[in-house]
Amino acid sequence: MSRVHDMGGRFGDGPVKPEPQDAPVFAEEWHARALAITLACGALGQWNIDTSRHARERLAPLDYTRFSYYEKWLAGLASLLVEKQVLSAEDLAGAAAAAGDGTGAEGVAPHPLAARALKAADVAAALAKGGPADRPSPIVPSFAPGDAVRCRRPGGNRLVEGGHTRLPTYAVGATGQILRLHGSHVLPDSAAHGLGEAPEPLYAVVFPADALWSHAEHPGDEVVLDLWQSYLEPV
Amino acid sequence: MPHDHADAPHSLLPPDPALRVKALETLLTEKGLIDPAALDEIIDTYQNRIGPANGARVVARAWSDPDFKAALLADADPVLAELGYYGRQGEHMVVVENTPEQHNMVVCTLCSCYPWPLLGIPPGWYKSDAYRSRAVREPRRVLAEFGVTLPEGTSVRVWDSTAELRYLVLPMRPKDTEGLSEDALAALVSRDSMIGTDIPEGPR
């Protein structure tokens, strides 16, 4: 089954409310802090982008639905910090008590990972370096542009029950056409769970809107998804 | 294991989100795991240095220089890297061109993937449930909510960023912009036009 984050095509969300183009980058000061703390903790090297996406999307549906964007980030970060044993549950509970009475935590010992903490002088280089996902792969591309392909059914992570995947439910079982080959990329279904990068060919696949939706808005419309080879089968 | 929790760690933190951030920041700082000066640097970068002006410069140059545009559409990464527009959430860029026949629009239905080096941090609406759920199913109704109506003969191609590819829409150059400098052209390029939810207009 899908998780609550997999919402492409869902009904009932109401209108989109555009903001002015010049609205502040961060609507609240704490949004900026939440983003910065998350990026800085990522630099500790205890997880990858797929792990962190999965940490957000496997929040309880009730939490995922009620949390704003950066609250999801914070909740995912708290999960990762505890699961990767960077912090303990007691640490978090203690921090909450300290923040509540304004005293700050007392007598905290330096952390074994402290040497890895991102320094201000290294921020620009770290952000500029990014985290490219392309890798050499022994897996030969099975498809070429123009080939008809179908997204595997059932969808979902084939390695880990309930695990991370980047095949949206709305495309499961749908037939499309290879638009382009992006080379080989890290497979999130594996990398999110510490099972290795398992790179494989990645394609842009174009789907006619009426292959995805019972009531397509317009006959000529299309949706393009980036899909890994193991998500696809030949038609 | 997917680690489904009923007693998630975040529930140990204060209920108020601003206080939750403060509690985490204080704890992580005291343990030496984060440096508040580094946080300030990250925030300054995305608040003041990296934003849609980068993307607008790329679009204006593509409108002005056919060779640049051809190179950008063929393989954006080296072209953008040369301009310094590379980095986190922009490691693999693809630029897609709007034409009278086809309008492009970008979404990430699974989270909110977005080309940070060219457009900065995504706006709230891009991250909203409404945009994520509806952009793929009814792009034209969504466009109407942005005040955009496409001609009958224009098809819509929605790019759902399901991998580490990030998409930038190259809008059509507006009429009556002959002779404008790249800077003047860049001023016509809105953030939303590079996501595909706006159409640039010529000078008034």
Interface residues (C-beta under 8 A of the other chain):
Chain A: H5 D6 M7 G8 G9 R10 F11 D13 G14 P15 V16 K17 P18 E19 Q21 A23 V25 F26 A27 E28 E29 W30 A32 R33 A34 L35 A36 I37 L39 A40 C41 L44 I49 R53 H54 R56 E57 R58 L59 A60 D63 S68 Y69 Y70 E71 L74 A75 L77 A78 S79 L81 V82 E83 V86 L87 A89 D91 L92 A93 G94 A95 A96 A98 A99 G100 G104 A105 V108 A109 P110 H111 L113 A114 A117 L118 K119 A120 D122 V123 A124 A126 L127 A128 K129 G130 G131 P132 A133 D134 V160 E161 G162 G163 H164 R166 L167 P168 Y170 H182 H185 V186 P188 H193 L202 A204 V206 L212 W213 E217 H218 G220 D221 E222 V223 V224 L225 D226 L227 W228
Chain B: M1 P2 H3 D4 H5 A6 A8 P9 H10 L12 L13 P14 P17 A18 L19 R20 V21 K22 A23 L24 E25 T26 L27 L28 E30 K31 G32 L33 I34 D35 A37 A38 L39 D40 E41 I42 I43 T45 Y46 Q47 G51 P52 Y86 G87 R88 Q89 G90 E91 H92 V94 V107 T109 L110 C111 S112 G120 I121 P123 G124 W125 K127 S128 D129 A130 Y131 R132 S133 R134 V136 R137 E138 P139 R140 R141 V142 E145 F146 S155 V156 R157 V158 W159 D160 S161 T162 A163 E164 L165 S190 R191 D192 T197
